[in-house]
Amino acid sequence: MKAIWLSAATLAVLACAATATSAQTCRNFEGTILLHLTKEGCTSPVGICTVGKVQSGDPSLADANWFFTSLGRSPSAGLPAKLQPASMLSYAGSVVVTTPRDGTFTTTNAGVYDTKAGAFSQLDRITSGTGKFTDTKDRLIFITGTGGGDAGFKSHVRGELCLNSP
């Protein structure tokens, strides 16, 4: 009888573990972000932060707030000037995305920005999350955009998100 009870308890634990593992749904997304420089809430050591709203057909990201903080930058994309002009900046930072209803997630990123062409490309890796994004880690987000200065940046964002089911 004790062996039957132990077997039943083991099956129950395994069933709960399988349910917890399968409770996450991953999907690709795309969106647009109109970013503007901001000083409000900016803790960047180099004084560069941007803020914007995500426009996306994905219900988890629609109208989310996107806040980028630059943590460092380097001219010539961090390479010798003979390989890249000084106008090609490399940078690293973090982003906090706050959604209207599903929680937040944070990324670390690296990118390059050509100040002459007004174009950038950035790769983000999700490092943590809250709410439905608690288990969304190590997913990649790609961002490309144009603009700069007071006019802001028009950015295209795409990647993969994994959300926990309620």
Secondary structure as UniProt FT lines:
FT   HELIX           2..22
FT   STRAND          24..37
FT   TURN            40..41
FT   TURN            45..46
FT   STRAND          49..55
FT   TURN            59..63
FT   STRAND          65..74
FT   HELIX           75..78
FT   TURN            81..83
FT   TURN            86..87
FT   STRAND          88..98
FT   STRAND          104..114
FT   TURN            115..118
FT   STRAND          119..129
FT   HELIX           131..133
FT   TURN            134..135
FT   STRAND          140..147
FT   HELIX           149..151
FT   STRAND          153..164
//
